Amino acid sequence: MTASIAAIAHEGASGVIEKRMDGMKAIGQQVKIMVPMMKGALPYDPAKVAESAGIIESHAGENFTSLFPEGSNEKPSEALGDIWTDWSKFTDLAAELQTSANALKTVAAGNGSEDEFKGALGTMLRTCKSCHTDFRE
């Protein structure tokens, strides 16, 4: 069902809006791999976490903000105009996502403990939530 909702949300998207929706979908897919580990539903797998965090990191920071040229919030975009009126906060959150994804990747690549993994993932997820709360419909 989630896939069909995503497909509907992407319907009619093109250009930069489609690219950023695809990037957000890739980030969401990686989060769905890691959250069950965080909740204990699946065993913590540092290799999978490092790979997922690396994918998220590659979609964050300037790679993310470059997909938000001014005025690119027409439907089917869920981007709020506040992105451009508070660009500094938006870019700070995009950079924070990149930093927190890198920290998560570092923990996992170094075979960090499950508690370290949970802390690093929690930090990254709070960044995601902050951005969605402030800048997404």
Z-matrix of the N, CA and C atoms (Angstrom, degrees):
N
C 1 1.446
C 2 1.526 1 110.98
N 3 1.341 2 117.66 1 -41.00
C 4 1.455 3 120.96 2 179.62
C 5 1.516 4 110.99 3 -59.73
N 6 1.330 5 116.89 4 -40.40
C 7 1.461 6 120.68 5 179.43
C 8 1.520 7 110.73 6 -62.94
N 9 1.327 8 117.18 7 -39.41
C 10 1.459 9 118.97 8 -179.92
C 11 1.524 10 111.09 9 -69.54
N 12 1.321 11 118.36 10 -34.21
C 13 1.465 12 121.18 11 176.18
C 14 1.522 13 109.29 12 -65.24
N 15 1.335 14 116.71 13 -43.33
C 16 1.463 15 120.66 14 178.46
C 17 1.519 16 110.08 15 -62.42
N 18 1.310 17 117.45 16 -40.38
C 19 1.467 18 120.90 17 179.73
C 20 1.519 19 110.57 18 -63.68
N 21 1.316 20 116.65 19 -40.74
C 22 1.467 21 120.85 20 178.19
C 23 1.522 22 109.95 21 -65.39
N 24 1.341 23 116.26 22 -42.09
C 25 1.467 24 120.39 23 179.71
C 26 1.521 25 111.47 24 -62.93
N 27 1.329 26 116.92 25 -33.34
C 28 1.462 27 121.25 26 -179.59
C 29 1.524 28 112.66 27 -81.95
N 30 1.308 29 117.21 28 -12.72
C 31 1.453 30 120.75 29 -177.26
C 32 1.526 31 110.05 30 -58.40
N 33 1.284 32 115.80 31 125.38
C 34 1.456 33 121.16 32 179.00
C 35 1.517 34 113.61 33 86.59
N 36 1.320 35 117.57 34 -4.96
C 37 1.466 36 119.77 35 178.79
C 38 1.525 37 108.84 36 -76.69
N 39 1.317 38 114.76 37 142.16
C 40 1.457 39 120.31 38 176.26
C 41 1.519 40 108.53 39 -150.25
N 42 1.302 41 115.00 40 169.44
C 43 1.458 42 120.68 41 176.47
C 44 1.510 43 113.48 42 57.38
N 45 1.305 44 116.03 43 -137.96
C 46 1.453 45 122.22 44 -174.70
C 47 1.538 46 111.87 45 -64.66
N 48 1.308 47 117.41 46 -32.84
C 49 1.467 48 119.98 47 179.00
C 50 1.529 49 109.74 48 -66.13
N 51 1.319 50 116.87 49 -43.44
C 52 1.460 51 119.95 50 177.52
C 53 1.533 52 110.93 51 -63.49
N 54 1.327 53 116.63 52 -41.48
C 55 1.466 54 120.35 53 179.58
C 56 1.527 55 111.31 54 -61.25
N 57 1.331 56 117.02 55 -44.26
C 58 1.465 57 117.44 56 -178.89
C 59 1.521 58 111.75 57 -72.94
N 60 1.328 59 118.01 58 -32.32
C 61 1.466 60 119.82 59 174.72
C 62 1.527 61 110.15 60 -64.46
N 63 1.320 62 116.77 61 -39.93
C 64 1.463 63 120.42 62 176.88
C 65 1.530 64 110.61 63 -63.81
N 66 1.327 65 117.00 64 -39.84
C 67 1.458 66 120.86 65 177.38
C 68 1.516 67 112.33 66 -64.01
N 69 1.331 68 116.14 67 -42.65
C 70 1.466 69 120.41 68 178.07
C 71 1.526 70 110.17 69 -65.74
N 72 1.321 71 116.87 70 -36.63
C 73 1.459 72 120.25 71 177.27
C 74 1.531 73 109.95 72 -63.61
N 75 1.319 74 117.18 73 -41.99
C 76 1.466 75 121.12 74 178.30
C 77 1.524 76 110.85 75 -62.57
N 78 1.329 77 117.03 76 -41.99
C 79 1.462 78 121.03 77 177.23
C 80 1.522 79 109.54 78 -62.18
N 81 1.323 80 116.79 79 -47.10
C 82 1.466 81 121.14 80 -179.58
C 83 1.519 82 112.65 81 -60.03
N 84 1.333 83 116.38 82 -38.25
C 85 1.471 84 119.86 83 178.55
C 86 1.520 85 110.88 84 -63.40
N 87 1.318 86 117.01 85 -37.98
C 88 1.460 87 120.47 86 179.96
C 89 1.527 88 111.27 87 -70.84
N 90 1.318 89 116.04 88 -38.01
C 91 1.473 90 120.15 89 176.79
C 92 1.530 91 109.51 90 -62.07
N 93 1.332 92 116.61 91 -39.97
C 94 1.469 93 120.62 92 179.68
C 95 1.523 94 112.21 93 -65.40
N 96 1.308 95 117.99 94 -23.16
C 97 1.466 96 121.65 95 175.04
C 98 1.529 97 109.72 96 -74.70
N 99 1.335 98 116.62 97 -39.06
C 100 1.462 99 120.63 98 -171.47
C 101 1.523 100 115.54 99 -88.89
N 102 1.321 101 118.08 100 -33.41
C 103 1.466 102 120.03 101 -176.30
C 104 1.534 103 112.44 102 -59.70
N 105 1.337 104 120.23 103 -41.68
C 106 1.470 105 118.19 104 176.37
C 107 1.532 106 112.97 105 -59.92
N 108 1.329 107 117.61 106 -31.04
C 109 1.460 108 120.78 107 175.68
C 110 1.525 109 110.11 108 -68.87
N 111 1.317 110 115.55 109 -40.41
C 112 1.463 111 121.01 110 179.64
C 113 1.533 112 110.47 111 -62.65
N 114 1.331 113 115.37 112 -38.60
C 115 1.470 114 120.86 113 -177.81
C 116 1.526 115 112.89 114 -83.52
N 117 1.322 116 116.95 115 -5.87
C 118 1.455 117 120.42 116 179.85
C 119 1.513 118 114.52 117 84.22
N 120 1.326 119 117.89 118 6.36
C 121 1.462 120 121.36 119 178.78
C 122 1.531 121 111.01 120 -74.95
N 123 1.325 122 116.61 121 -25.76
C 124 1.465 123 123.53 122 175.17
C 125 1.521 124 107.76 123 -130.13
N 126 1.327 125 117.29 124 152.09
C 127 1.465 126 118.77 125 177.97
C 128 1.529 127 111.24 126 -68.36
N 129 1.309 128 115.19 127 145.44
C 130 1.464 129 121.85 128 176.51
C 131 1.527 130 108.64 129 -62.94
N 132 1.322 131 116.49 130 124.42
C 133 1.459 132 123.04 131 -179.20
C 134 1.531 133 107.61 132 -122.89
N 135 1.344 134 117.01 133 95.34
C 136 1.464 135 119.85 134 -176.60
C 137 1.528 136 114.10 135 -54.48
N 138 1.326 137 118.46 136 -37.14
C 139 1.472 138 120.42 137 -179.60
C 140 1.528 139 111.01 138 -64.14
N 141 1.329 140 116.99 139 -44.06
C 142 1.471 141 120.11 140 178.41
C 143 1.521 142 110.91 141 -65.89
N 144 1.337 143 116.41 142 -40.18
C 145 1.464 144 120.25 143 179.62
C 146 1.526 145 110.20 144 -63.82
N 147 1.325 146 116.96 145 -45.15
C 148 1.470 147 119.97 146 179.40
C 149 1.525 148 110.82 147 -60.15
N 150 1.322 149 116.71 148 -41.97
C 151 1.465 150 120.28 149 178.52
C 152 1.532 151 111.07 150 -64.71
N 153 1.324 152 116.65 151 -46.98
C 154 1.467 153 120.69 152 -179.55
C 155 1.521 154 111.46 153 -63.00
N 156 1.329 155 116.73 154 -44.39
C 157 1.464 156 120.54 155 179.74
C 158 1.526 157 110.66 156 -63.08
N 159 1.330 158 117.34 157 -37.27
C 160 1.462 159 120.87 158 177.16
C 161 1.521 160 112.52 159 -63.59
N 162 1.313 161 116.13 160 -38.50
C 163 1.469 162 120.42 161 177.60
C 164 1.522 163 109.75 162 -65.27
N 165 1.334 164 116.59 163 -44.99
C 166 1.470 165 120.08 164 178.41
C 167 1.523 166 109.93 165 -61.68
N 168 1.315 167 116.31 166 -46.24
C 169 1.468 168 120.69 167 179.58
C 170 1.530 169 110.95 168 -55.65
N 171 1.329 170 116.90 169 -39.57
C 172 1.468 171 120.28 170 -178.34
C 173 1.526 172 113.12 171 -68.25
N 174 1.318 173 117.10 172 -19.21
C 175 1.473 174 121.32 173 179.33
C 176 1.530 175 112.37 174 -98.23
N 177 1.321 176 117.98 175 -1.50
C 178 1.464 177 121.99 176 -173.16
C 179 1.531 178 111.26 177 -99.93
N 180 1.319 179 115.51 178 -173.99
C 181 1.462 180 121.72 179 177.23
C 182 1.517 181 112.51 180 60.29
N 183 1.320 182 115.69 181 -137.79
C 184 1.467 183 120.47 182 -177.97
C 185 1.520 184 112.58 183 -66.20
N 186 1.330 185 117.34 184 -28.41
C 187 1.473 186 118.99 185 175.88
C 188 1.527 187 109.80 186 -61.54
N 189 1.310 188 116.47 187 -33.02
C 190 1.463 189 121.95 188 179.22
C 191 1.525 190 110.64 189 -78.02
N 192 1.330 191 116.79 190 -52.93
C 193 1.468 192 119.56 191 -174.91
C 194 1.524 193 112.61 192 -65.71
N 195 1.338 194 117.73 193 -25.85
C 196 1.469 195 119.70 194 178.77
C 197 1.528 196 111.79 195 -65.08
N 198 1.328 197 116.62 196 -16.80
C 199 1.468 198 120.98 197 179.78
C 200 1.523 199 112.65 198 -89.85
N 201 1.333 200 116.72 199 10.90
C 202 1.454 201 121.81 200 -179.13
C 203 1.526 202 111.41 201 -125.46
N 204 1.344 203 117.11 202 60.62
C 205 1.462 204 117.30 203 174.98
C 206 1.535 205 109.08 204 -64.30
N 207 1.296 206 115.46 205 148.88
C 208 1.461 207 120.15 206 -176.74
C 209 1.525 208 111.23 207 -53.11
N 210 1.332 209 115.09 208 134.73
C 211 1.454 210 121.92 209 177.35
C 212 1.517 211 114.90 210 84.95
N 213 1.319 212 117.77 211 7.20
C 214 1.467 213 119.63 212 -177.44
C 215 1.529 214 111.13 213 -94.56
N 216 1.311 215 114.74 214 50.52
C 217 1.461 216 118.22 215 179.47
C 218 1.527 217 111.93 216 -121.00
N 219 1.328 218 116.40 217 24.51
C 220 1.460 219 119.33 218 175.61
C 221 1.531 220 109.13 219 -73.96
N 222 1.302 221 116.67 220 154.74
C 223 1.461 222 121.84 221 -178.91
C 224 1.513 223 109.82 222 -59.26
N 225 1.296 224 118.86 223 141.51
C 226 1.456 225 128.68 224 15.22
C 227 1.529 226 114.97 225 -89.81
N 228 1.330 227 117.49 226 13.56
C 229 1.460 228 120.18 227 179.04
C 230 1.526 229 110.65 228 -59.32
N 231 1.318 230 116.04 229 144.67
C 232 1.460 231 122.07 230 174.73
C 233 1.522 232 110.60 231 -106.01
N 234 1.336 233 116.48 232 11.46
C 235 1.460 234 121.87 233 -179.80
C 236 1.531 235 109.79 234 -74.21
N 237 1.316 236 115.26 235 133.85
C 238 1.463 237 120.86 236 176.27
C 239 1.531 238 109.93 237 -85.54
N 240 1.309 239 116.46 238 151.61
C 241 1.459 240 121.42 239 176.72
C 242 1.520 241 112.67 240 -61.42
N 243 1.328 242 117.08 241 -17.97
C 244 1.468 243 121.48 242 178.87
C 245 1.523 244 111.91 243 -60.11
N 246 1.324 245 117.65 244 -22.44
C 247 1.469 246 120.40 245 177.22
C 248 1.520 247 109.38 246 -55.02
N 249 1.304 248 117.53 247 -45.24
C 250 1.449 249 121.60 248 -174.15
C 251 1.526 250 112.43 249 -85.16
N 252 1.322 251 117.89 250 -23.53
C 253 1.464 252 119.28 251 176.36
C 254 1.521 253 111.47 252 -83.63
N 255 1.331 254 117.33 253 -19.21
C 256 1.468 255 121.59 254 175.73
C 257 1.533 256 108.83 255 -129.90
N 258 1.330 257 114.45 256 51.58
C 259 1.456 258 121.94 257 -176.38
C 260 1.529 259 111.98 258 -55.24
N 261 1.318 260 117.11 259 -38.43
C 262 1.463 261 121.14 260 -178.53
C 263 1.531 262 111.16 261 -60.40
N 264 1.314 263 116.41 262 -45.64
C 265 1.470 264 119.96 263 178.90
C 266 1.527 265 110.31 264 -65.46
N 267 1.321 266 116.29 265 -41.04
C 268 1.457 267 120.79 266 179.81
C 269 1.529 268 111.03 267 -62.08
N 270 1.320 269 117.11 268 -46.93
C 271 1.469 270 119.81 269 -179.88
C 272 1.530 271 111.00 270 -67.80
N 273 1.334 272 116.90 271 -34.05
C 274 1.472 273 119.55 272 175.64
C 275 1.526 274 110.82 273 -61.84
N 276 1.325 275 117.37 274 -42.13
C 277 1.467 276 120.79 275 178.93
C 278 1.529 277 111.28 276 -67.14
N 279 1.323 278 117.26 277 -38.41
C 280 1.467 279 120.43 278 177.76
C 281 1.531 280 110.20 279 -64.02
N 282 1.335 281 116.64 280 -40.75
C 283 1.468 282 120.71 281 177.15
C 284 1.525 283 110.74 282 -67.73
N 285 1.328 284 116.03 283 -39.12
C 286 1.465 285 120.90 284 177.84
C 287 1.525 286 110.70 285 -62.90
N 288 1.327 287 117.46 286 -38.40
C 289 1.462 288 120.59 287 176.38
C 290 1.527 289 110.12 288 -61.67
N 291 1.315 290 116.61 289 -43.91
C 292 1.458 291 120.16 290 179.69
C 293 1.532 292 110.70 291 -63.21
N 294 1.314 293 116.54 292 -43.35
C 295 1.464 294 121.63 293 179.96
C 296 1.523 295 111.35 294 -65.05
N 297 1.327 296 116.57 295 -45.02
C 298 1.469 297 119.58 296 -177.86
C 299 1.530 298 111.33 297 -70.90
N 300 1.325 299 118.06 298 -33.77
C 301 1.466 300 120.68 299 175.57
C 302 1.528 301 109.99 300 -67.11
N 303 1.322 302 116.74 301 -38.89
C 304 1.460 303 120.64 302 176.92
C 305 1.527 304 110.64 303 -64.40
N 306 1.334 305 117.10 304 -41.42
C 307 1.467 306 120.82 305 178.48
C 308 1.526 307 110.56 306 -63.23
N 309 1.321 308 116.75 307 -41.00
C 310 1.460 309 121.50 308 177.57
C 311 1.528 310 110.39 309 -63.37
N 312 1.315 311 116.44 310 -44.02
C 313 1.468 312 121.05 311 178.45
C 314 1.526 313 110.27 312 -61.70
N 315 1.317 314 117.02 313 -41.06
C 316 1.466 315 121.79 314 -179.91
C 317 1.530 316 111.17 315 -64.12
N 318 1.333 317 116.32 316 -43.43
C 319 1.469 318 120.41 317 177.48
C 320 1.529 319 109.71 318 -59.17
N 321 1.315 320 116.11 319 -49.05
C 322 1.468 321 120.28 320 -176.46
C 323 1.526 322 111.49 321 -67.75
N 324 1.327 323 117.24 322 -43.90
C 325 1.467 324 120.74 323 -178.62
C 326 1.527 325 111.55 324 -64.03
N 327 1.343 326 116.24 325 -27.91
C 328 1.452 327 120.97 326 177.95
C 329 1.520 328 112.79 327 -90.98
N 330 1.344 329 115.66 328 13.56
C 331 1.468 330 121.85 329 -177.36
C 332 1.525 331 111.71 330 54.01
N 333 1.326 332 115.18 331 42.73
C 334 1.460 333 120.58 332 177.15
C 335 1.520 334 110.72 333 -60.15
N 336 1.304 335 115.13 334 161.82
C 337 1.466 336 120.73 335 -178.41
C 338 1.520 337 111.19 336 -67.00
N 339 1.306 338 114.51 337 164.94
C 340 1.461 339 120.08 338 176.92
C 341 1.525 340 110.64 339 -61.72
N 342 1.336 341 116.85 340 -38.13
C 343 1.466 342 119.97 341 177.88
C 344 1.525 343 111.65 342 -64.28
N 345 1.336 344 117.21 343 -39.84
C 346 1.468 345 120.58 344 177.10
C 347 1.528 346 110.06 345 -64.41
N 348 1.317 347 116.32 346 -41.96
C 349 1.468 348 121.40 347 176.40
C 350 1.514 349 110.37 348 -58.51
N 351 1.322 350 117.05 349 -49.71
C 352 1.470 351 120.95 350 -178.39
C 353 1.521 352 111.08 351 -60.84
N 354 1.319 353 117.38 352 -40.86
C 355 1.459 354 120.31 353 178.51
C 356 1.518 355 112.31 354 -64.70
N 357 1.338 356 116.07 355 -45.14
C 358 1.468 357 120.66 356 -179.24
C 359 1.530 358 111.33 357 -66.60
N 360 1.329 359 116.78 358 -40.73
C 361 1.467 360 119.42 359 178.22
C 362 1.522 361 110.10 360 -67.02
N 363 1.319 362 117.09 361 -41.44
C 364 1.466 363 120.41 362 178.11
C 365 1.520 364 111.99 363 -58.69
N 366 1.319 365 116.68 364 -41.67
C 367 1.469 366 121.17 365 177.73
C 368 1.522 367 110.60 366 -61.43
N 369 1.327 368 116.15 367 -45.98
C 370 1.458 369 119.70 368 -179.77
C 371 1.536 370 111.25 369 -63.85
N 372 1.318 371 116.56 370 -42.43
C 373 1.469 372 120.00 371 -178.95
C 374 1.527 373 111.87 372 -65.70
N 375 1.324 374 117.45 373 -32.89
C 376 1.474 375 119.65 374 176.11
C 377 1.524 376 110.39 375 -65.25
N 378 1.310 377 117.25 376 -35.46
C 379 1.467 378 120.95 377 176.50
C 380 1.528 379 110.04 378 -64.23
N 381 1.325 380 116.10 379 -44.86
C 382 1.473 381 120.27 380 177.80
C 383 1.525 382 110.18 381 -58.17
N 384 1.315 383 115.95 382 -47.74
C 385 1.467 384 121.37 383 -178.28
C 386 1.528 385 111.15 384 -61.66
N 387 1.327 386 117.19 385 -42.48
C 388 1.466 387 120.64 386 179.41
C 389 1.519 388 111.28 387 -59.67
N 390 1.317 389 115.73 388 -44.18
C 391 1.465 390 119.64 389 -178.72
C 392 1.524 391 110.80 390 -67.45
N 393 1.325 392 116.54 391 -43.73
C 394 1.466 393 119.33 392 179.37
C 395 1.521 394 111.17 393 -64.32
N 396 1.312 395 117.65 394 -39.05
C 397 1.461 396 121.36 395 -179.52
C 398 1.515 397 111.10 396 -63.89
N 399 1.331 398 116.72 397 -42.77
C 400 1.459 399 120.77 398 -174.53
C 401 1.537 400 114.88 399 -87.26
N 402 1.332 401 116.76 400 -25.98
C 403 1.462 402 117.89 401 -167.79
C 404 1.514 403 116.12 402 -130.26
N 405 1.313 404 117.79 403 10.25
C 406 1.474 405 120.75 404 -178.78
C 407 1.511 406 110.10 405 -129.61
N 408 1.341 407 115.56 406 140.10
C 409 1.478 408 120.65 407 176.93
C 410 1.512 409 110.65 408 -60.51
